[in-house]
Amino acid sequence: PRMGRNMASFALQLLTKSRFLRYLAIASLSLLCYVNSRDGEFVFDDSEAIVDNKDVLPSTPLSSVFQNDFWGSPLKKKTSHKSYRPLTIMTFRWNYWLAGGLHPQGFHLTNIALHCLVSLIFMYLSEELFGQKFKNNLHIKPSFVSAVLFATHPVHTECVAGVVGRAELCSALFYFSAAIFYIKTRCTEFGSSAVSIFRVITVFLLTLVATLFKEQGITAIGVCMLLDFVWHYPLIRQCLIRGKSSKVDNRRITEQIGSLGGLFLRTTLLITSAIVLLYVRIFVLAGGPPTFQPQENPPGFSNSTLTKVLSYNYVYSLNAWLLLYPDWLCFDWSFGCVPLLTSLTDPRNVASLLLWLVLLALSLKILSGPWSGTKVLVSEGLALMITPFLPASNLFFLVGFVLAERVLYLPSAGYCILVGLGLYLIDRKWAWLDNIMFPLMLFTVLAFVMKSIQRSSDWKDEYTLFYSGLAVCPLNAKVHYNVGHKLASNGSLLEAEQYYRQAVQLYPDYGDALNNLGNLLKDKGESRSAEELLEKAVKSNPEMAAAWMNLGIVKNGLQKLEESQMCYLEAIQQRPKYPDAYYNLGNLFIDMGRMDDAVKAFHKVIEMKEDHISAWSNLALLLENTGREKESEEMLRRAITVNPLASSLYYSLGSLFGKTGRLEESIPYLKKAIELNPNESTYFVNLGVVYHHLNEYSLAKEAYVKAIQLDPSNQLAKDNLAKLKRSKKTNSF
């Protein structure tokens, strides 16, 4: 115990004397927790927001960044998520430009550096807040403890290790800056209108930037208003009391009115600023609010008010628990991960009750008795914890999630302030507990660091991330679906099928899982089962274009041609720019003998996607088979111009020349196809046929032998080689 106390005393002396060491410790801890995420891949939402988002590409016009949502969809589009974070996308573009492409390491290093910077700014904010109560360097210990907890808290892993968490990191940077600026300037003359206006304008600009990084940033104005109110609460209280008193000090009242006048002016300006930002936000929702699915936020779609109230209150307690004991972490909390509370007798209501009792106790403590610096800090901590959480609370509007660790990045700041204050007060009141508190605090920090490192490792690749969710949310159908999807992409189809089936069992109307499972069974040849699953998929989500297309493919295979056509057309109706649906529709028209319609469908594919090689090839072959060889040749020449590295296009043109007797012309194109894809046996076979037909027997033999080496089962190459040995020429195109 004595050694622990001596260590604590020595550490405190060092920290008290050197501000540089304090900030160095915070920076080192924040880097230690998350530096292992630098080698991570793009995972989960990164794929949609970065990898598949054209707005991230420098070649995309900058105006698109401000016209589209965070995921790259036009804001006016019905399916837009309405997440407006243009400045975050700008940072992704910067990463892309700096690295010369989508190389994840640069993106991850930027996130790590941003968290380090935010932790340092939070340290500064903590010093400012605690410095108002504790003088003579006594504020150092609680502010440092708060900053250490913030820098190492495992609940921040999603924001740091997941690249899309960049939105929270950048928003927090300007959020805390706005609060710091407001605190720093409060020592000026409260009654000065010029100072008040300057302060509000600066806070408005910082809040605007924070909001353009992440919508949650708008609550910075609310925090500043609450901080101002907390600072002036004793003055407001005195005025109310003296207003009832017969003894009046006119000079004192004049000073108080001046100060309260400044407060009123700033509050009015801040409210006006908030209204402006809200108007901008409503303007962004041009096409209406975003639409969510019931599985994303089950309480929000419940018809029972009791269920909504009980479930959301329990979710609030879960958020508090993740701040207090961040061990139960998951990348996704939807799809039944948190079962609904439908009855007052549900034992989980105890957690909700405890949360409200704690908040009530703190509120009563603040409002009762004389005003003190401790009450100011408690109020500030609650303001920083609760205010930024409000947009995610479902109190004012429905959000697209039940619980999300990323939205706790800002609220955790208030929590850390409260914990730092609480530990300091315990230490000051019961000094003998120092022998226990220091080892306990050290153990907590070490546990946070180890958990953050371990959790960062989970975020390194998708399979590890998705699989980690099974232990936390075994009832979450989306977790099972994501594990199955990753296994399928890695070729583990049998395992993928099991996870898809489990996802469907947990949530029978899960359209994505039904679609992927149906697709998997289709590839296995189980067409009837695939058809049944895909029909359920489109029934559960009629707007799911991919499921309609896959159902069309299955029905085509089952020779249900008219039904297949209906499915393809429905897919196109749901997604007008859907080249794969038009491609499959073109193939269907060939099966139905509607060649002109097939030509139109393939032209539509090429119009939407010029690099759709199969569409070019099928269109050229269709034109050739219908006696339009000249058009076929022109089409293939155009295709090669657009796709100069597509070996199959050179092969198709070479084959066309061979079939029409232009043997000499076919050779360069067949050779080019082989140059681009030297492992394709068919290319060598047709080159051998050309040489064979030109009586270049040695070259023909060489081509046939190479074809057989590449594909020993290539019977055509074997037959042609045998004919060559018998000195019989043949045209085998």
N, C-alpha and C positions, 0 to 999 in steps of 0.2 A: 504493500500500500504506500509506504513512504517513497519507494522508487517511482511509483506512478505519479505521486504528487510532485516529486522533484522534476520529473520529466515534463509534467504539465506546466510547472512554474517556469522551467527553462524555455519551453516552446513559446509560452506567452511573452516572456521577456524578448525573445528574438522577434516575434511578430510585432510587438509594441514598438520596438526600435526601428524596424525596417519595413517600410511600406512595399518596397521592391520585392522583398522575400514573400510577403503575403500574396502579392499578385503573381509572382513566379510559381508559388505553390498551387494557386487556383488554376493557372494555365497548364501546369504539369499534370495535375489530376484530371482535368478535362481531356487532355490528349491521351493520357494513359488509358482512360475508360474506352475510348472509341478508335484509337489509332489502328487497331486490328481490322476495322471495317474498310480500310483504304483499298484492299485487294478484292472487295466484294463486286458482285455482278449487278446489273440492273435487275431488280426483283419487284414482284407484285405490281403496284401501281406505276412503278417506273416505266414499265413497258408501254402503257397507254399514254402517259404524260410526257415521256421523253423519246423512247425508241420509235414509237409509231406516230409521234406528233410532228407533222411537217413544219409547224411554227418554230421548232427548235433549229431547223436547218437555216444556215445563213442565206441560202438561195431564196427562201420564202420572203416575200415583201414584208417589211417591218410593220406595215399597217395591219396585216393579218393578226399580229400578236395582240392588237388592241380591239380587234373585231371578233375574235374567237374566245372561247372559254379556256380554262386551264388545260383541257384535254384535246384542244385543237378543233373543236366543233364550233360552227357559227353560233353566236349567242341567240340569234333569232330562230334557230332550229328547235323543233319541238322536243327533240331528245337531248338537247344541251343540258349539261349539269349545272350551268349558270355560275360556276366557280370562276370569278374574274380575278386573275392574278398575273397581269401582264409583266410586271417587273420581275417576278420569279422566272417566267419564261425567258426574259432577257438574260438572266444569269445563266440559264441553260445554254442559250445561244453563245454566250461568252465562253463557256466551257468547251463547247463544240469547236468554236473558232480557235481557241488556244491549243487544243489537243489535235486539231485537224481531223476530227471525226467523233463518233460516239464511243469514246474510250472511257469506261466507267471510273477508272482510278482518279482521274482529274476531278470528276464530279464528287466523288467521295471525299477526296482531300479538301475540297472547298467546303463541304458540309462540316468536316471536323474542325477546320479553321474557324468557321462561323460560330460553332458552338463554343469554342475556346474564347472567341471575342465576346460573345453574349455573356458568358460566365464572368469575364472580367468587368463588363459594364454592369452586370448585376451586383458584383462586389462593390463597385462604386456607388450604386444605388443604395445598397444596404448600409454602407458607411454614412451616407447622407441621412438616411432615415434614423438610424440608431444614434447618429451624432447629435440629433436634436434633443435627445433625452440624456445621454451619457456624455459627460465632459471628461477632460483630462485623460484622454485615450481609453476610457473605460468602454467606449463603443466598439473597440477593435475586436474583442473576443466574440460577441454575438454576431456582428456583421461577417466576420470570417467564417464562423460556424455555418451561418446561413448560406454563404457563397460556396462553401465546400459541399454542402448537401445538394445545392443546385447543380454544381459542376459534375457531380458523380451520380446523380439520381438515375436509376435504371429505366424509369418510365420515359426518359428522353431518348431512348435507343431508337425508337421508330423514326423520330425526327432527324437524328444524326446519321444512322446507318441506312435508312431509306432515303434515296436522293430526293424524292418528292417532298420530304420533310424540310427541304430548303425554304419552303413558303413560311413555315413556323419560325425557323431560325432568323430569316431576314426580317420578318415582321416584328419579332421580339427585339431585334437590334434597335429599331426605330421606336418601338413601344416604350422600352426602358429609357431611351434617350429623351422622349417627350416627358416622361415622369421626372427624370433628373433635371431637365431644364426648368420645369415648373417648380421643383423644390428649390433649386439654386436661386431663382429669382424672387422667391417669396419674401426674402429679407429686404427687398426694396420697399419703397413707400406704397402701402396698400391703396392709398387714396388717389394715386396718380393714374389718370385715365390713359395717358400715353403709354405708361409701363404696362397697364392691364391689356391694352389693345395689342401691343408688341408681343406680350407673353402669349396671348391667345392665338395670334397669327402664326407664331412659331410652332406652338403645339399643334395647331391645325395642319400645318405643312408636314410636320413629322408624322402625325396621325394619318394623313393622306397617303404618304409613302408606305407606312406600315400596312394600311388597308389594301394598297395595290399589290402588296406582297401576299397578304392573306386577309380575308374579310374580317377576321377576328380582331384585327388591328384597330377597328373603329371604336372599340371599347376603351381605348386609351383616353379619349375625351371624358368618358365616365369616371375613370380612375382619377384624373386630374381634378374633376369637380368634387369628388368625394374627399380627396386629400385637402382641397381648399376648405371644404365644409368642416372637416375634422380639425384643421388648424384654427378655425374661427368659432368652433363650437362654444368654448368658454365665453367668448365675447357675445355671441347670440344669447347665451343663457343669462349673462349678466344684464343685458338690455331688457330681457323679458322680466327678470326679477325686479330691476330698478324701475321698470315701467309701472310696477304696482306699488312702488315705495313713494312716500311723500318727500323723502329727502333726495334732492336731485342736485348733482354736481354738473352744472351746465357745460363747463369746459371739458370735463371727462366725457359727457354724452356727445359733445360735438366731435371729439376724436373717434369715439366709437362709431358714430354715424358715418364719418368719413371712411373708416375701415370697412364697415359693412356695405357702404356704397360701392367701394371697389370690388368687394365680393359679389355684390349684385350685378355689377357691370361685367365682371369676368364670367359669371355663371350664365348671364344672358348671351354673351358672345360665344361661349362654349356650346350652349344649347343650339344656337344658330348654326354653328359649325357642324354640329352633329346632324342637324336637319339637312344641311347641304350635302353631307356625305351620304345620308340615307336616301336623299333624292337621286344622287348619282347611282347608288346601288339599285334603286327601283328602276331607273332608266336602263341599267344593264339587263334587268329582267324583262327586256322588251317583249319577248315572246311569251311572257307569263312565267310563273314560278317553276322551278324544276319539278319533275315528276319522279316519285320514288316507288319502289315495289314493297309490298307488305313484308317480305322476308328481310328487307334491309333495316326496317325499324318497326317490328311487330307491335309495340305498345301504341304507336301513333295511328295504326289502322284498326285498333280494337274499337268495337262499338260500345263497350262498357266504360263509363267514366271512372268507376271504381278501379277497374283493371289498369287504366291509364295512370291514375294517381298513384296507386300502390307500386306499379312497375317502374315508373319514372323515379319515384322516391328511392326505390331500391337501387336503381342505376346510379343515383347520386351518391349513395353510400358506397357502391362499388368504386366509383371514382375516388372517393376519399380513402378507401382502403388501399387502392393502388398507390396513392401518395404515401400512405403510412407504411405499407408493407408490399413493396413492388416485386413480388415473386411470381405472381399469377399473371403473366403477360402473354398476349396473343395478337397476331397481326390482324385479326378480324373477329368481331364480336356479334355478327349478325346471324341469321338463319337458326334461331333457337338456342344460341349460345347462352343467352340469359332467358330462361323460361319465364313466361308471364306470371305475375302474381294476380290471382283472381279472387282471393278470399282474405279477409282480415285475420283469419287463423293461420295463414302461412307463416311459418317460423322466421322467414327471411325479413318479415316486417320489423323484427327486433333491431336489425341493422339500421333500417331507416329511422326508427325511433331514437336510437342512440345518437345518430348523426344530428338530428334536430335538437335533442337535449343538449348536446355539446354547443351547438350554435346558439341556442337559447341562453345557456349559462354564460357564454362569452358576451352576448348582447346585454344581459342583465348586469353583468359585472361592469360593462362600459357605462351604462346609463345610471347606475346607482353610485352614490357617494361623490366626493369631490373629483374634479377632473385632474388627471395626472399624465405624465409623460408615458407611463406604461399603457394607459388606456389609448393614448394617441397611436402608439405602435401596434397595439392589438387591432385598432380600427383600420390602420393602414394595411396591416397584413391581411385582414378579411377583405378589404377593398381590392387588393391585388390578387387575391385568390378567387373571389366570387365573380367580380365584374367580367373578366375575360372569359369566364366559363358560361356566361349567360347565353351567347349565341348557340351554344351546343346543348342547352338545357331542354329544348323543345317547349319552352314556356311561351315563346312569342311566335314561333313558326316551326314547321316540321323539318327535321334534318334527315339526311340519308344514312344515318347510323344509329345504333343503340349506344355504343360506347366506343370511344377511339382514344388510344393513348396519346396520339399526337396533339389533341386539343388540350392536354394537360400541361403542355410545355410552359405556357404563360401562367396558368393558375398555380403551378408548382412554386413560382416565385413567392407568392403570398404565404403558401404553406411553409416554405423554408424560413421566411421572416418570423413566423409565429413559433416555429420550433427553436430557432436561434434565440429568440426572446425568452421562451419558456425555460430553456436550459440555463440561460444566464441568471434568470430570477431564482431558480432553484439553487444554483451555485452560490448566489449572494445571500440567500436566506438561510440555507443549511450548508455551511461551508464544509462540514464534516462529510458531506456526500461527494465531495470532490474526488475522494479516493475511489469512488464507484463510478462517478459520471465520466471521468476522463477515459478509463478503459472501455466503458460502454460506448462512448462517442467514437473512440478509435475503432472498436469492433464494428460499429454501424457503418462507418466510412469504408472500412476494408470490405465489408459485405456488399456495400453498394458498388464499389469498384469491381469486385469479382463478378457480381451479377451483371454489371454493364458490359464487361469484357465477354462473358459467356453469351449474353444476349446479342451482342454485336456479331459474334460468330454465327449465331442462328440466321442473321440477315445477310450472310455472305452469298448464299445461293438459294434459289427458290425451293428446291426439294427440302433442304434443311429447315428453311423457314416454315414451309407448309407442314412438314412432319411435326415440327415443334408445337404446332397448334393443336394436334390431336390430344396431347396430354392435358391441355388447359380447357379446350372446348370440344369434347368428344361428341356432343350433340349438334355441333355446327356442321350442317350439310356442305357449306361452302369450303370448309377445311378439307373434308373428304374429297370433294370435287377437285380442288386445287392439287392435292396430292396425286389423284388419279390422272389429271391433265399433265402433270410433270412427268409421271411414269410413262404415260403414252408417248410423249414427245421424246423420251429416252429409249423407246422401243420395248418397254416392259408391259406388253399389252394385257397379259393375263392378270397381273397385279392391278393394272389400271382399271380393268373391268370390275374387279372386286370393290375398289373405292368408289367408282361411279355408281355401282349398285347400292352401296351403303348410303351414298348421298341421296339417291332417289328414295330409299327406304325411310330416311330421316325427313325428307321433304318431297313428297310424291309429285308436286307440281313444279319442281325445279327444272325449268326449261333448258338451261345450259347442260345440266347433267343428263337429262333425257336425250338431248341432241347428240352429245358426245358418245353416250353409251350406244345409241342407235347407230351412229356412224361407225363405231367400233364393230358392232355386230354385222353391219352391212359388209365391212371388209372381210369378216370371217365367213361370209356366205350365208348368214342367218337372216335372209331378207325379210321373212314374215315377222320375226321378232323385232327387227329393226324398224319395219313399217309401223308396227304397233307403238313403239316407243316414240318415234318421230311424230306420229299423229297426236300423242299426248303432249309432246313438246309444243307444237303449234297451237294446241288447244289452251295450254297454260299461258302461252305468250304469243298471241296472234301476230305481233309485230316483229317476231324473230325471223328475219329474212334467211339466215343460214339454215335454220331448221326446215323452212319451206323448200329451200333448194335441195337439201339432203333427202327430204321426203320425195321430191321429184325424181332424184337419181334412183332411189329404191323402187319407186313405182315404174320407172322406165325399165329397170331390170326385171320386174315382174310382168312386163308387157302390158301394163296399164297405161297406155300411151296418152289417152285423153286426160286422165287424172294427173299424170306426170306434167303435162302441159299446163294444167291449171295451177299446179304447185309452183312451177317456174315463174309463171306470170304473177302469182301472189308474192313471190320473193322479190320480183322486180318492182312491184307496187310498193312494197315496204321499203325497198332500197333502190331507188331509180338508177343510181350509178353502181350497178352490180355486175361487173364483167363476167365473173364466173357463172352467174345465173344465165346470162345471155349465151355464153359458150355452151353450156349444157342444153339450153333450149335449141341451139343450132344443131347439135348432135341428134337431139330428139326429132327435129324436122327431117333430118336425113333418114332416120329410121321410119318416119311416116311418109317418105317419098315427096316431101314438100321442099324441093331443092331451092327454089327461089327464096322461100322464107328462111331457109338455112343460110343462104348467102347474106341476106339482110341481117340476120342475127350475128354472124361472124364479123360483118362490117361494123356493127354496133360495138362489139367487144373491142375491136382495134381502135375505134374512135375514142373509147374511154380509157384503154390501156394499150399503148403501142408496143409494150414489151411482152404482151401475151403471145408467146411463141407458138403455142398449140393452136391458137385461133388463126394465126397466119398460115400455118401448115395445113390445117383442115380446110381453110378457105381455098388455098391454092390447089389442094388435091380434089376438092369438090368441083372447082372450075375445070380442072383437067379431065375429070371423069365425065363431065357433061359436055365434052367437046370444045371447051373454050381455052385451049392450050395457050393462046397468045395472052389472054387476060391472066392466066395462071402465072406465066413467065413474068409479066409486068408486076404482078402482086408480089412475087418472091423477090424480085430485084428491089422493089420498094421496101420490103420487109428487111432485107439485108442492109439497106442503107440506114434504117432505123435501129436495127439490132446487129451490128457488125460482128459480134462475138457469139452469135447463136449458130452452133455447128449444124443443127438439124435443118436450118433454112438453106445452107449451102448444099447439104445432102439432097434436100427436096428439089432444088434447082438442077443439080447435077443429074438426078434420077429422071427428071422431066426431059432433059436434053437426051439422055440415053434412050428413053422410051420413044422419042420422036426422031431417032436416027442421027442426032447431032452429037456423035460420040466424042469427037475431038474437043468439042466445047464443054462436054460434061467433066472431062478429066480435071481441069483446074479447080472446079467447085467441089468435087469429091475429095481431092487432095486437101483443100482448105478445111473441109469438114473434119478430115482425119487429123490435121494439124491442131485444130481446136479441141478435138475430143479423140485422142489416139487409142482409147480403150473401147470403142464401139465396134463390135464385130461386124455389124451389118454394113458399115461404111466400106470396109475392106472387101466384103463380098461383092458389092456393086461395082467397086473399082476393078476388081478381078474380072467381072463380067464384061466391062468395057474393053479391057485389054484383050480378053479372050476373043471378043467379037472383032477386034482389030488385028487378030493373029499375033499379038504380042504375048506369046505363050509363057515365056520366062517371067515376065512381069505379072501375068495373070496368076501363075502358080505361086509366086511370092505373096500376092494379095490373099489368095485362098488359104495358104498355110498360116498366114498371120491371123486371119479370121478364126481359124480352128484353134489356134493357140489361145486367143482371147476367150473363145466360147467353144469348148470341145463338143457341146451338144448342138452346134449349128449344122443341121443336116443339109441345108442348101449349099453351104460351102463345101461339105464333103462330097455331095453329088456332083457339083461343078468341077471339083478337082479330079474326080474319077473320070468324068467326061473329057476333061483336058488331057488326061493320060491316054485316053483312047483316041485323042486328036479329033474330037467331035466338038464343033462349036455350037453354042446355044445362046439364046437370048433369054436370060432369066429375070428380067426386070418385072 
